[in-house]
């Protein structure tokens, strides 16, 4: 059975449609909750902040809920989702496999290990940024270790990178388990946040710090879109066309680490966004990275905003961990994707 061709939606309709959907999802996410705010009042409040007085704005309590709680959470979900969507698209381009995702090289589990280690070591008592910084460093260190392990005679192979990532994922998982066993009850509650994923602790300062890092990673990835397209032709063909494959792979892995570590540093591990979103976008837009990367970024933001809205409302007043929700939705998709890929290629053997 042949793999179905992408729908080949144009860049303007696709990106415009995703942007409109993200805008609508943002308004809905800011509207629903224990303190409901009508969408018209939300738009009026935003217009007022832009210097345009139109419509009826929320009262003082509504304004506080909107700008101090809802909007920071939505903005952080957009940032994390966009970073993970872009990182997933880059990862699939580097490995040449639609089943690849950022966690495959251990950056997510490495960042979580850094955060958990900082919590158990007591760094969380210093300030609110200590754990996030430890998570960011942990993600980067993990990628460096994976790359150093896989590199031999000046070259790295995709299979070796994947195997090194699998091994390091197992190691970091074991370390997280050991640290969890040694933690106190108070530390265990903090560790749960990092292992299950959430944007519930969103603040404007977090958005201000993580946003530029994620934006820089997305911009750097888009700047290498043409080289990723050439790499899709195969390493030998890419080299003949003037691509320094090894340098490109190192750069792309650094971008994946930057985006993913930045996301995990403020949200914990959110699974399957980097796998599902780029693959769905590729089915619609095709494999060209100049369209795929921005579309996957916007789609990732859209998926996480919708997911977070569902997570905090479906069992209100309780909240489903965001990482659990994305895993529940993403796992069946992964099985379907695995079966579809196997059937399209006549098996994996």
JOMOFEN-V795400 format. One record per pair of residues at least 6 apart in sequence whose ideal C-beta (glycine too) atoms are under 8 Angstrom apart, sorted by sequence separation. I is the first residue (numbers start at 1). J is the second residue. D is the distance in whole Angstrom. If there is no record, write none. Layout:
i=I j=J d=D
i=I j=J d=D
//
This chain:
i=31 j=37 d=5
i=47 j=53 d=7
i=57 j=63 d=7
i=92 j=98 d=6
i=94 j=100 d=8
i=102 j=108 d=6
i=103 j=109 d=7
i=118 j=124 d=6
i=124 j=130 d=6
i=150 j=156 d=5
i=239 j=245 d=6
i=264 j=270 d=8
i=285 j=291 d=5
i=286 j=292 d=7
i=314 j=320 d=6
i=342 j=348 d=6
i=30 j=37 d=7
i=31 j=38 d=7
i=47 j=54 d=5
i=58 j=65 d=8
i=92 j=99 d=8
i=123 j=130 d=4
i=124 j=131 d=5
i=150 j=157 d=7
i=193 j=200 d=8
i=230 j=237 d=7
i=231 j=238 d=5
i=238 j=245 d=6
i=263 j=270 d=7
i=285 j=292 d=6
i=312 j=319 d=5
i=31 j=39 d=5
i=47 j=55 d=7
i=58 j=66 d=6
i=92 j=100 d=5
i=123 j=131 d=6
i=152 j=160 d=8
i=180 j=188 d=7
i=183 j=191 d=6
i=193 j=201 d=7
i=230 j=238 d=5
i=233 j=241 d=8
i=311 j=319 d=6
i=312 j=320 d=8
i=48 j=57 d=6
i=91 j=100 d=5
i=92 j=101 d=7
i=95 j=104 d=7
i=147 j=156 d=7
i=311 j=320 d=4
i=44 j=54 d=6
i=91 j=101 d=6
i=150 j=160 d=4
i=235 j=245 d=5
i=238 j=248 d=8
i=282 j=292 d=6
i=285 j=295 d=5
i=310 j=320 d=8
i=311 j=321 d=7
i=28 j=39 d=7
i=31 j=42 d=6
i=44 j=55 d=4
i=91 j=102 d=5
i=123 j=134 d=6
i=149 j=160 d=8
i=150 j=161 d=4
i=180 j=191 d=6
i=227 j=238 d=8
i=230 j=241 d=5
i=281 j=292 d=6
i=284 j=295 d=8
i=311 j=322 d=5
i=27 j=39 d=5
i=30 j=42 d=5
i=43 j=55 d=7
i=44 j=56 d=6
i=45 j=57 d=5
i=88 j=100 d=8
i=118 j=130 d=6
i=119 j=131 d=6
i=179 j=191 d=7
i=231 j=243 d=6
i=44 j=57 d=5
i=45 j=58 d=6
i=88 j=101 d=5
i=91 j=104 d=7
i=118 j=131 d=5
i=150 j=163 d=8
i=230 j=243 d=5
i=41 j=55 d=7
i=88 j=102 d=6
i=91 j=105 d=7
i=147 j=161 d=7
i=150 j=164 d=5
i=231 j=245 d=7
i=260 j=274 d=7
i=278 j=292 d=7
i=281 j=295 d=5
i=308 j=322 d=6
i=311 j=325 d=5
i=27 j=42 d=6
i=40 j=55 d=6
i=41 j=56 d=6
i=87 j=102 d=5
i=118 j=133 d=8
i=146 j=161 d=6
i=149 j=164 d=4
i=176 j=191 d=8
i=180 j=195 d=8
i=281 j=296 d=5
i=307 j=322 d=6
i=310 j=325 d=7
i=27 j=43 d=7
i=40 j=56 d=7
i=41 j=57 d=6
i=42 j=58 d=8
i=115 j=131 d=5
i=118 j=134 d=4
i=227 j=243 d=5
i=41 j=58 d=5
i=45 j=62 d=8
i=115 j=132 d=7
i=117 j=134 d=6
i=118 j=135 d=8
i=231 j=248 d=6
i=45 j=63 d=6
i=84 j=102 d=7
i=146 j=164 d=5
i=149 j=167 d=8
i=278 j=296 d=4
i=281 j=299 d=5
i=304 j=322 d=8
i=307 j=325 d=6
i=115 j=134 d=6
i=145 j=164 d=8
i=146 j=165 d=5
i=149 j=168 d=8
i=176 j=195 d=7
i=277 j=296 d=6
i=280 j=299 d=7
i=307 j=326 d=6
i=114 j=134 d=4
i=115 j=135 d=4
i=228 j=248 d=8
i=37 j=58 d=6
i=41 j=62 d=7
i=45 j=66 d=6
i=114 j=135 d=5
i=117 j=138 d=7
i=227 j=248 d=5
i=45 j=67 d=8
i=114 j=136 d=7
i=146 j=168 d=6
i=277 j=299 d=5
i=304 j=326 d=8
i=307 j=329 d=8
i=112 j=135 d=7
i=114 j=137 d=6
i=115 j=138 d=7
i=145 j=168 d=6
i=277 j=300 d=5
i=303 j=326 d=8
i=42 j=66 d=7
i=111 j=135 d=4
i=114 j=138 d=2
i=224 j=248 d=7
i=228 j=252 d=7
i=37 j=62 d=5
i=111 j=136 d=7
i=113 j=138 d=5
i=114 j=139 d=7
i=35 j=61 d=7
i=112 j=138 d=7
i=142 j=168 d=6
i=274 j=300 d=8
i=277 j=303 d=6
i=35 j=62 d=7
i=111 j=138 d=5
i=114 j=141 d=7
i=224 j=251 d=7
i=273 j=300 d=6
i=276 j=303 d=8
i=37 j=65 d=7
i=110 j=138 d=5
i=111 j=139 d=3
i=224 j=252 d=7
i=37 j=66 d=6
i=110 j=139 d=5
i=113 j=142 d=8
i=35 j=65 d=5
i=110 j=140 d=8
i=142 j=172 d=7
i=273 j=303 d=6
i=108 j=139 d=7
i=110 j=141 d=6
i=111 j=142 d=7
i=220 j=251 d=8
i=221 j=252 d=7
i=224 j=255 d=8
i=273 j=304 d=6
i=33 j=65 d=8
i=107 j=139 d=5
i=110 j=142 d=3
i=37 j=70 d=8
i=107 j=140 d=8
i=109 j=142 d=7
i=110 j=143 d=7
i=221 j=255 d=5
i=270 j=304 d=7
i=107 j=142 d=6
i=220 j=255 d=5
i=30 j=66 d=6
i=106 j=142 d=4
i=107 j=143 d=5
i=33 j=70 d=7
i=105 j=142 d=8
i=106 j=143 d=7
i=105 j=143 d=6
i=217 j=255 d=5
i=220 j=258 d=8
i=221 j=259 d=8
i=106 j=145 d=8
i=30 j=70 d=4
i=106 j=146 d=6
i=29 j=70 d=7
i=30 j=71 d=6
i=105 j=146 d=5
i=217 j=258 d=4
i=218 j=259 d=7
i=216 j=258 d=7
i=217 j=259 d=4
i=29 j=73 d=8
i=30 j=74 d=6
i=214 j=258 d=8
i=29 j=74 d=5
i=213 j=258 d=6
i=214 j=259 d=6
i=217 j=262 d=7
i=26 j=74 d=5
i=29 j=77 d=8
i=214 j=262 d=5
i=213 j=262 d=4
i=214 j=263 d=7
i=26 j=78 d=7
i=210 j=262 d=5
i=270 j=322 d=6
i=271 j=323 d=6
i=210 j=263 d=7
i=270 j=323 d=5
i=273 j=326 d=6
i=276 j=329 d=8
i=269 j=323 d=5
i=272 j=326 d=5
i=276 j=330 d=5
i=210 j=265 d=7
i=232 j=287 d=6
i=267 j=322 d=7
i=268 j=323 d=6
i=271 j=326 d=5
i=272 j=327 d=6
i=275 j=330 d=7
i=22 j=78 d=7
i=105 j=161 d=6
i=210 j=266 d=5
i=270 j=326 d=6
i=271 j=327 d=4
i=105 j=162 d=8
i=272 j=329 d=7
i=273 j=330 d=7
i=276 j=333 d=5
i=104 j=162 d=6
i=110 j=168 d=7
i=117 j=175 d=8
i=229 j=287 d=8
i=272 j=330 d=3
i=276 j=334 d=7
i=279 j=337 d=6
i=105 j=164 d=8
i=106 j=165 d=5
i=109 j=168 d=8
i=113 j=172 d=4
i=116 j=175 d=8
i=120 j=179 d=5
i=131 j=190 d=8
i=135 j=194 d=7
i=229 j=288 d=6
i=271 j=330 d=6
i=272 j=331 d=7
i=275 j=334 d=6
i=105 j=165 d=4
i=109 j=169 d=5
i=112 j=172 d=7
i=116 j=176 d=5
i=119 j=179 d=8
i=206 j=266 d=5
i=229 j=289 d=6
i=97 j=158 d=8
i=104 j=165 d=5
i=228 j=289 d=4
i=229 j=290 d=8
i=272 j=333 d=7
i=96 j=158 d=7
i=100 j=162 d=8
i=104 j=166 d=8
i=106 j=168 d=4
i=110 j=172 d=5
i=113 j=175 d=5
i=117 j=179 d=6
i=120 j=182 d=6
i=272 j=334 d=7
i=275 j=337 d=8
i=95 j=158 d=5
i=105 j=168 d=8
i=106 j=169 d=5
i=109 j=172 d=4
i=113 j=176 d=5
i=116 j=179 d=5
i=120 j=183 d=5
i=124 j=187 d=8
i=131 j=194 d=8
i=225 j=288 d=8
i=226 j=289 d=8
i=94 j=158 d=8
i=109 j=173 d=6
i=112 j=176 d=6
i=116 j=180 d=7
i=119 j=183 d=7
i=202 j=266 d=8
i=225 j=289 d=4
i=226 j=290 d=7
i=201 j=266 d=8
i=224 j=289 d=8
i=225 j=290 d=4
i=95 j=161 d=7
i=103 j=169 d=7
i=106 j=172 d=6
i=113 j=179 d=8
i=124 j=190 d=6
i=95 j=162 d=7
i=109 j=176 d=7
i=116 j=183 d=8
i=120 j=187 d=6
i=199 j=266 d=7
i=222 j=289 d=8
i=225 j=292 d=8
i=119 j=187 d=5
i=199 j=267 d=5
i=222 j=290 d=7
i=225 j=293 d=6
i=198 j=267 d=7
i=194 j=264 d=8
i=197 j=267 d=6
i=198 j=268 d=6
i=119 j=190 d=5
i=120 j=191 d=8
i=197 j=268 d=4
i=222 j=293 d=5
i=119 j=191 d=6
i=196 j=268 d=6
i=197 j=269 d=5
i=221 j=293 d=5
i=222 j=294 d=6
i=195 j=268 d=7
i=196 j=269 d=7
i=197 j=270 d=4
i=132 j=206 d=8
i=194 j=268 d=4
i=195 j=269 d=6
i=197 j=271 d=7
i=116 j=191 d=5
i=119 j=194 d=8
i=193 j=268 d=5
i=194 j=269 d=7
i=218 j=293 d=7
i=218 j=294 d=8
i=116 j=194 d=6
i=115 j=194 d=5
i=116 j=195 d=8
i=218 j=297 d=5
i=129 j=209 d=8
i=112 j=194 d=5
i=112 j=195 d=6
i=156 j=246 d=7
i=155 j=246 d=6
i=154 j=246 d=7
i=156 j=249 d=6
i=147 j=250 d=7
i=199 j=304 d=8
i=147 j=253 d=6
i=199 j=308 d=6
i=143 j=253 d=6
i=143 j=254 d=7
i=200 j=312 d=7
i=143 j=256 d=7
i=198 j=311 d=8
i=143 j=257 d=4
i=142 j=257 d=8
i=140 j=257 d=5
i=139 j=257 d=6
i=140 j=258 d=8
i=80 j=199 d=6
i=200 j=319 d=7
i=139 j=260 d=6
i=140 j=261 d=6
i=198 j=319 d=7
i=77 j=199 d=5
i=139 j=261 d=3
i=76 j=199 d=5
i=138 j=261 d=8
i=198 j=321 d=6
i=199 j=322 d=6
i=137 j=261 d=8
i=197 j=321 d=6
i=198 j=322 d=5
i=77 j=202 d=8
i=136 j=261 d=5
i=139 j=264 d=6
i=196 j=321 d=4
i=197 j=322 d=5
i=198 j=323 d=7
i=73 j=199 d=6
i=76 j=202 d=4
i=135 j=261 d=7
i=136 j=262 d=6
i=139 j=265 d=7
i=196 j=322 d=8
i=197 j=323 d=3
i=73 j=200 d=7
i=75 j=202 d=7
i=83 j=210 d=8
i=196 j=323 d=5
i=197 j=324 d=7
i=79 j=207 d=6
i=136 j=264 d=8
i=195 j=323 d=8
i=196 j=324 d=6
i=73 j=202 d=4
i=75 j=204 d=8
i=135 j=264 d=6
i=136 j=265 d=4
i=192 j=321 d=8
i=197 j=326 d=7
i=72 j=202 d=4
i=76 j=206 d=6
i=80 j=210 d=8
i=87 j=217 d=7
i=135 j=265 d=4
i=72 j=203 d=5
i=76 j=207 d=5
i=79 j=210 d=6
i=83 j=214 d=4
i=86 j=217 d=7
i=90 j=221 d=5
i=72 j=204 d=5
i=75 j=207 d=5
i=79 j=211 d=5
i=82 j=214 d=6
i=86 j=218 d=5
i=89 j=221 d=8
i=133 j=265 d=7
i=132 j=265 d=4
i=72 j=206 d=8
i=76 j=210 d=7
i=80 j=214 d=8
i=83 j=217 d=6
i=94 j=228 d=7
i=132 j=266 d=6
i=72 j=207 d=6
i=79 j=214 d=5
i=83 j=218 d=7
i=86 j=221 d=6
i=93 j=228 d=4
i=96 j=231 d=7
i=75 j=211 d=8
i=82 j=218 d=7
i=96 j=232 d=6
i=94 j=231 d=7
i=90 j=228 d=7
i=93 j=231 d=7
i=93 j=232 d=7
i=105 j=253 d=7
i=107 j=256 d=7
i=111 j=260 d=7
i=115 j=264 d=8
i=107 j=257 d=5
i=111 j=261 d=5
i=115 j=265 d=7
i=105 j=256 d=7
i=110 j=261 d=8
i=105 j=257 d=8
i=108 j=260 d=6
i=112 j=264 d=6
i=107 j=260 d=4
i=111 j=264 d=4
i=115 j=268 d=8
i=102 j=256 d=5
i=107 j=261 d=6
i=111 j=265 d=6
i=94 j=249 d=6
i=108 j=264 d=6
i=112 j=268 d=7
i=102 j=259 d=8
i=103 j=260 d=8
i=107 j=264 d=8
i=112 j=269 d=5
i=94 j=252 d=5
i=102 j=260 d=4
i=111 j=269 d=8
i=93 j=252 d=7
i=94 j=253 d=7
i=109 j=269 d=7
i=108 j=269 d=5
i=90 j=252 d=5
i=94 j=256 d=8
i=108 j=271 d=8
i=90 j=255 d=6
i=91 j=256 d=5
i=90 j=256 d=5
i=103 j=269 d=8
i=87 j=255 d=7
i=103 j=271 d=7
i=87 j=256 d=5
i=90 j=259 d=8
i=101 j=272 d=7
i=103 j=274 d=7
i=87 j=259 d=4
i=102 j=274 d=5
i=86 j=259 d=6
i=87 j=260 d=5
i=101 j=274 d=4
i=101 j=275 d=4
i=84 j=259 d=7
i=100 j=275 d=8
i=83 j=259 d=4
i=84 j=260 d=7
i=87 j=263 d=8
i=99 j=275 d=7
i=83 j=260 d=7
i=83 j=262 d=6
i=84 j=263 d=5
i=83 j=263 d=4
i=98 j=278 d=8
i=98 j=279 d=5
i=80 j=263 d=4
i=91 j=274 d=7
i=79 j=263 d=7
i=98 j=282 d=7
i=88 j=273 d=7
i=80 j=266 d=7
i=84 j=270 d=6
i=88 j=274 d=3
i=92 j=278 d=6
i=79 j=266 d=8
i=80 j=267 d=5
i=87 j=274 d=5
i=88 j=275 d=6
i=92 j=279 d=7
i=85 j=273 d=6
i=89 j=277 d=8
i=84 j=273 d=4
i=85 j=274 d=7
i=88 j=277 d=6
i=89 j=278 d=4
i=76 j=266 d=6
i=80 j=270 d=7
i=84 j=274 d=5
i=88 j=278 d=4
i=92 j=282 d=8
i=76 j=267 d=7
i=81 j=273 d=6
i=85 j=277 d=4
i=89 j=281 d=7
i=84 j=277 d=8
i=85 j=278 d=6
i=89 j=282 d=8
i=81 j=277 d=8
i=85 j=281 d=8
i=93 j=289 d=6
i=93 j=292 d=8
i=89 j=289 d=7
i=89 j=292 d=5
i=90 j=293 d=7
i=89 j=293 d=5
i=86 j=293 d=6
i=89 j=296 d=4
i=88 j=296 d=7
i=89 j=297 d=8
i=86 j=296 d=6
i=85 j=296 d=4
i=86 j=297 d=4
i=85 j=297 d=5
i=88 j=300 d=7
i=85 j=298 d=8
i=83 j=297 d=8
i=85 j=299 d=6
i=86 j=300 d=7
i=82 j=297 d=4
i=85 j=300 d=2
i=82 j=298 d=7
i=84 j=300 d=5
i=85 j=301 d=7
i=83 j=300 d=7
i=82 j=300 d=5
i=85 j=303 d=7
i=81 j=300 d=4
i=82 j=301 d=4
i=81 j=301 d=4
i=84 j=304 d=7
i=81 j=302 d=7
i=79 j=301 d=8
i=81 j=303 d=6
i=78 j=301 d=4
i=81 j=304 d=3
i=77 j=301 d=7
i=80 j=304 d=6
i=81 j=305 d=7
i=78 j=304 d=7
i=77 j=304 d=5
i=78 j=305 d=6
i=77 j=305 d=5
i=77 j=307 d=8
i=74 j=305 d=6
i=77 j=308 d=5
i=74 j=308 d=8
i=73 j=308 d=7
i=99 j=334 d=8
i=99 j=337 d=7
i=98 j=337 d=7
i=99 j=338 d=7
i=99 j=341 d=7
i=98 j=341 d=7
i=14 j=284 d=7
i=14 j=285 d=6
i=11 j=285 d=8
i=9 j=284 d=5
i=6 j=282 d=7
i=7 j=283 d=7
i=9 j=285 d=6
i=15 j=291 d=8
i=22 j=298 d=6
i=29 j=305 d=5
i=6 j=283 d=6
i=7 j=284 d=5
i=8 j=285 d=7
i=14 j=291 d=7
i=18 j=295 d=6
i=25 j=302 d=6
i=29 j=306 d=8
i=32 j=309 d=6
i=6 j=284 d=6
i=7 j=285 d=8
i=8 j=286 d=6
i=4 j=283 d=8
i=6 j=285 d=6
i=15 j=294 d=6
i=19 j=298 d=6
i=22 j=301 d=6
i=26 j=305 d=6
i=29 j=308 d=7
i=33 j=312 d=7
i=6 j=286 d=4
i=11 j=291 d=5
i=15 j=295 d=6
i=18 j=298 d=4
i=22 j=302 d=5
i=25 j=305 d=5
i=29 j=309 d=4
i=33 j=313 d=7
i=6 j=287 d=8
i=14 j=295 d=6
i=18 j=299 d=6
i=21 j=302 d=6
i=25 j=306 d=5
i=28 j=309 d=7
i=32 j=313 d=6
i=34 j=316 d=7
i=15 j=298 d=7
i=22 j=305 d=7
i=33 j=316 d=8
i=34 j=317 d=6
i=18 j=302 d=6
i=25 j=309 d=7
i=3 j=340 d=8
i=3 j=341 d=8
i=3 j=344 d=4
i=1 j=343 d=5
i=2 j=344 d=7
i=3 j=345 d=8
i=1 j=344 d=6
//
